[in-house]
């Protein structure tokens, strides 16, 4: 595998997973008290889990290495083999997590269309619930994503979450919220992550995206649910020993990186507005709500993949994501000057 070392002058817009830990995180990692987390005696992990549960308004939490494992552990805790989950056809869990729910959990996914703003139509959810019939897998769970990656960082508000809860309760279903970027959603809506997670039985969130920690996610829920999720984590190989050295960075992330997320949203808006003025670029500015900018490029002289390659030559990195679409994601290492550098490079290519 070719390793691409990012020079310091690069404006890296590929994802908010590319962030490097801050100096404060590195210092906390070096100084972290540790123990064996599988035995439950790592004090730094325990502190992080307590903080995460409090933030999300849940009883308790479990620390896992990745967002993919967080969602899979939650699915395994909610469902048995042969059960079915309803989720969006554009959800990260369905598209980008290697089919783990089916391959490892024997859980049947029932994808339904996402609306452009990331929501699932309530009628579509209700229509997807299976009748109690031996021909069908039992429907157990509805999975939502907030903010929604493939829908351009769109956010789900509290009213929508409450509406999904009503449908779920009507059919005795649980609700899991993939909140990998839930702090971005809360910042965009001017509310708390606990308010957005209140109607979900479980919620996962990522420390290594906008919050800039080097690794890790949390799954939050009731005590009984997290006991099952902790067992699933062990089965998946996620039981860690002296994990306080990475949990420490997560603590710093929750303490120092949440309030500044609005800066990333401002930078994303500036980037989107600048791109919208360029020939061949198609972008819905109303859909740019957080730190993700997805845009189409239909330019007579420049194909999307070539555009990304030529930007890279100018030290601006972003991702083609299929067809005519490209994605750029802002984060704490993308400054306003970096945004202007990216726009200047794009103008020079598309002029």
ROKOLGU-41954 format. One record per residue (C-alpha): residue in three letters; x, z, y. Coordinates in steps of 0.2 Angstrom, whole numbers, plus 5000, padded with zeros to 4 digits. Example, Ala and Ser with C-alpha at 12.3 -4.5 7.8 and 13.67 -1.06 7.14 Angstrom:
<atoms>
ALA506250394978;SER506850364995;
</atoms>
This chain:
<atoms>
UNK500050005000;UNK500649955017;UNK500850105029;UNK500450065047;UNK501250195059;UNK500350205075;UNK501450185090;UNK501050305104;UNK500550165116;UNK499150105104;UNK497350135109;UNK496650165091;UNK494750135091;UNK494550115072;UNK493750285070;UNK493750465076;UNK494550505059;UNK496250445066;UNK496450595077;UNK497950695075;UNK497850885075;UNK498150975092;UNK499651085095;UNK498451235095;UNK497851175078;UNK499651155071;UNK500051335077;UNK498551405069;UNK498951325053;UNK500651385053;UNK500051565056;UNK498551575045;UNK498251725034;UNK497951655016;UNK497251704999;UNK496651614984;UNK494951534989;UNK494351504972;UNK494451694969;UNK493551704986;UNK494951804995;UNK495651685008;UNK495151765024;UNK495351615035;UNK494251505024;UNK492951645024;UNK493051655043;UNK492751465045;UNK491251465033;UNK490451615042;UNK490751515059;UNK490051355051;UNK488451445044;UNK488151535061;UNK488351365071;UNK487051285059;UNK485851425058;UNK486051435039;UNK486351585028;UNK488051535022;UNK489251385019;UNK490651315008;UNK492151225014;UNK492651065005;UNK494050935007;UNK492950795013;UNK491350735020;UNK491050625004;UNK491250784993;UNK490150885005;UNK488650755003;UNK488950744984;UNK489050924981;UNK487450944991;UNK486550804980;UNK487150894964;UNK486551064971;UNK484850984975;UNK484550864960;UNK484750854942;UNK485150694931;UNK483750574932;UNK483050644949;UNK482850524964;UNK483350534982;UNK482550444996;UNK483850385009;UNK484250245022;UNK484950085016;UNK486250095030;UNK486650285027;UNK488450325024;UNK487950415008;UNK487250255001;UNK488550125007;UNK490250215008;UNK490350354996;UNK490750254980;UNK489050274972;UNK489550454967;UNK487750524967;UNK487350394953;UNK489050384944;UNK489450574944;UNK487750654946;UNK486550534937;UNK485450534953;UNK484450384956;UNK484550324975;UNK482950244982;UNK483550164998;UNK482250115012;UNK482650025028;UNK483350115043;UNK482550075060;UNK483850015073;UNK483950195080;UNK484450275063;UNK482750345058;UNK481750315042;UNK479950265045;UNK478850415040;UNK477650295031;UNK479150215022;UNK479650395016;UNK477950435010;UNK477750275001;UNK479450294992;UNK478850464984;UNK478550434966;UNK476950474957;UNK477050604943;UNK477250484929;UNK478450474915;UNK478950294919;UNK479650354936;UNK481150464941;UNK480550624950;UNK480750614968;UNK481750774974;UNK482550744990;UNK482550655007;UNK484350625015;UNK484550585033;UNK486050555044;UNK486350615062;UNK487150535072;UNK487050375062;UNK488650285059;UNK488050105055;UNK486650115068;UNK487950135082;UNK487950325083;UNK486150335086;UNK485450515086;UNK483950595078;UNK483050725089;UNK482150885084;UNK480450815085;UNK480850675072;UNK481750805060;UNK480150915061;UNK479050755056;UNK480150725041;UNK480050905036;UNK478150895037;UNK478150745025;UNK479450835013;UNK478350985013;UNK476850885009;UNK477750824993;UNK478750974989;UNK480450884993;UNK482050955000;UNK482950885015;UNK484750855016;UNK485550815033;UNK487250715033;UNK487850785049;UNK489550715049;UNK489450695067;UNK488050815071;UNK489050895085;UNK489050725094;UNK487150705091;UNK486850885099;UNK488050835114;UNK487050675117;UNK485350765116;UNK485850925126;UNK485351035112;UNK486151145098;UNK486751085081;UNK485651235074;UNK484151155082;UNK484450985074;UNK484751065057;UNK483351185057;UNK482151075047;UNK483451035034;UNK483751135018;UNK485551085019;UNK486751015031;UNK488550945030;UNK489650915044;UNK491450845046;UNK492950935055;UNK494050785054;UNK493050655064;UNK492650695083;UNK493250875081;UNK494950815077;UNK495450935063;UNK496550855050;UNK495450885035;UNK493850965029;UNK491950975029;UNK490651115027;UNK489051115018;UNK487851245024;UNK486151315017;UNK485351465009;UNK486351584998;UNK485551514982;UNK485951334987;UNK487751364992;UNK488051454975;UNK487551294967;UNK488551184979;UNK490051294976;UNK489951264957;UNK489751074961;UNK491351084972;UNK492251164957;UNK491651024945;UNK492150894957;UNK493950964959;UNK493751034976;UNK494151214972;UNK495651254983;UNK496851394983;UNK497751444999;UNK496651335009;UNK496751445025;UNK498151335031;UNK496851195033;UNK495351305037;UNK496351365052;UNK496251195060;UNK494451195057;UNK494151355066;UNK495151295081;UNK494151135081;UNK492451235082;UNK493151345096;UNK493951205107;UNK493351035103;UNK491451035103;UNK491151055122;UNK492250905126;UNK491350785115;UNK490350725130;UNK492050645137;UNK492050535122;UNK490250485125;UNK490750435143;UNK492150335137;UNK491150245124;UNK489850205138;UNK491150135149;UNK491850025135;UNK490149965130;UNK489749915148;UNK491349825150;UNK491149725134;UNK489349685139;UNK490049585153;UNK491149475143;UNK490649295136;UNK490049295118;UNK489849485117;UNK488149545111;UNK487749735113;UNK486249845115;UNK486849965129;UNK485350075126;UNK485950105108;UNK487650175114;UNK487150355113;UNK488750445107;UNK490550395103;UNK490150235093;UNK490050065100;UNK489549925088;UNK489449745096;UNK489249565090;UNK490449425095;UNK489849245095;UNK491149155104;UNK491548975102;UNK493448995102;UNK493649175094;UNK493049235077;UNK492749425076;UNK494249445063;UNK495349345075;UNK494749445090;UNK495249605081;UNK496949535076;UNK497349475093;UNK496849645101;UNK498049725088;UNK499449625095;UNK499049695112;UNK499049875105;UNK497149895104;UNK496549935086;UNK494649915081;UNK493749865065;UNK492749715060;UNK491349775050;UNK490549615043;UNK489749455049;UNK489949445068;UNK490049635071;UNK491449745076;UNK491549935079;UNK492550045091;UNK492450235091;UNK493050345105;UNK493950515102;UNK495050645111;UNK496550535110;UNK495650385119;UNK495850415137;UNK494950325152;UNK496550235154;UNK496550185136;UNK494750115138;UNK495350005153;UNK496749945143;UNK495649895129;UNK494449805141;UNK495849715149;UNK496549655132;UNK494749595127;UNK494549505143;UNK496149405141;UNK495649355124;UNK493849305128;UNK494149225145;
</atoms>
